Amino acid sequence: MKKWVWQKANWTKFKWDEALVTVKLRLIHKKIGQLVGESKASPDAEALPLDTLLTNLVASSLIEDEKLNIRSLKSSLARRLGVTEENPAPIQDKTEGLANIMMDAVSNHHAPLTMERLLQWHNWLFQTIERFDYAAQKIKVGEIRDNEAPMQVVGGSPYGTTTKVYFEAPEGGEHLQGLMNEFIEWFNSSREDVMLDPLLRAALAHFWFVTLHPFEDGNGRITRVITDLALAQMDHQSIRLYAMSVAIHENRSSYYEVLEKCQNNTYTINEWLVWFLDTLEKSIDRSLLRLDRTIAKAKFWSSYSHIEFNEAQNKVLNRLLNGEENDFPLGINASQYQKVTGVSKATATRHLTELLEGDVLHKLEGGGRNTRYVLKVDKEKFTQNTQVEA
């Protein structure tokens, strides 16, 4: 019985319902254009690529439950982006390898995908002084699987804890080599296919490569790099502004669920395409919100440049403007101001009064002793975090 999608004849002649994706595609393209446009007005425009690529790599590793040395990775990326750090972290082989992969994908987007390039990425992925650990585990680095038996994904994280076979990849050796050649040829030729939306191309490349599962380890991370390459080939500017792996990590359970479902002898990949596009849109929305906050924050400080805030006031205002997740949602009162800054209750009250009189804060109705204050800013730019709760 043919259980897996790759066992079907012509399985890579993917089918989907255009009506399910047309509106989504149009909206995402519009948001990408908006993202690129707004990024040019951001005071942090030069820092955006570094922060985005860093979070993308960190999240991609977290999907596989692998934690990285973030400071070292940031320094590795910064050097390649020409960003000067005041206190760069010591370089590590592993973070150097990851930085090499990401920069090759987003900077050398004009270069064709080749087997040699994929194998180099795999070498970089496992570029570490602990390389002997991989040898001890008998993991082939920089080579595709040559075992003629199919590769099974069973139990354990993230698929579960049972011995159920969640997915079985094609057997290795010459058969897998042939499948890889087919994928690479399609990836390069499809770039010029005007009938295939580049966002769908990225989604198809992701599904196709992760289904082949050509390596003994690291398939998910290489798959997401290929996705980034496909997106960079569509627009080399915007790929440095949003981190899709962050959204995938946040929806990791559904990521594996939809892959499992569509890899089980399905006749369409509608669900995968919808999931991919929805997740991509979430990552773009996150970046748009961040840009909106950054621009609004710059406008805020410009609007109140005539006021000389003290250190405590600056600390509270920055905390409000940064929109830290679920930080202080109900508005700030004197007690909370005191906790945040360490000043006395009387000083906290005086500082808040000064901000109110300076038209920086707005006093909420009611409250009595617990009167709360919120920032007087464009609330659309700070949708849920302009109010403070200590």
CORTA-V577483 format. One record per backbone hydrogen bond with DSSP energy under -1.0 kcal/mol. CO is the residue of the C=O (numbers start at 0). NH is the residue of the N-H. If there is no record, write none. Layout:
co=<CO	CO>
nh=<NH	NH>
This chain:
co=<0	3	4	7	9	11	14	16	17	20	21	22	23	24	25	26	27	28	29	30	31	32	33	34	35	37	41	43	46	47	48	49	50	51	52	53	54	55	56	57	58	60	61	67	68	69	70	71	72	73	74	75	76	77	91	92	93	94	95	96	97	98	99	100	101	102	103	107	113	114	115	116	117	118	119	120	121	123	125	127	129	130	131	132	133	134	144	146	150	152	152	155	163	166	172	173	174	175	176	177	178	179	180	181	182	183	184	185	188	189	192	196	197	198	199	200	201	202	203	204	205	206	207	208	213	217	218	219	220	221	222	223	224	225	226	227	228	230	234	236	237	243	244	245	246	248	250	251	252	253	254	255	256	257	258	262	262	268	269	270	271	272	273	274	275	276	277	278	279	280	281	282	283	284	285	286	287	288	289	290	291	292	293	294	295	296	297	298	299	301	303	309	310	311	312	313	314	315	316	317	323	331	332	333	334	335	336	337	343	344	345	346	347	348	349	350	351	352	353	354	354	355	359	361	366	367	371	372	373	374	377	385>
nh=<2	6	7	10	12	13	268	19	21	24	25	26	27	28	29	30	31	32	33	34	35	36	37	38	39	40	44	47	50	51	52	53	54	55	56	57	58	59	60	61	62	65	64	69	72	73	74	75	76	77	78	79	80	82	95	96	97	98	99	100	101	102	103	104	105	106	107	110	117	118	119	120	121	122	123	124	125	126	127	130	132	134	135	136	138	137	172	171	168	165	166	159	154	152	176	177	178	179	180	181	182	183	184	185	186	187	188	189	191	192	195	200	201	202	203	204	205	206	207	208	209	210	211	212	144	221	222	223	224	225	226	227	228	229	230	231	232	234	238	239	240	247	248	249	250	251	254	255	256	257	258	259	260	261	262	4	264	272	273	274	275	276	277	278	279	280	281	282	283	284	285	286	287	288	289	290	291	292	293	294	295	296	297	298	299	300	301	302	303	304	306	313	314	315	316	317	318	319	320	321	326	372	336	337	338	339	340	341	347	348	349	350	351	352	353	354	355	356	357	359	360	358	375	373	369	370	363	331	361	376	380	374>
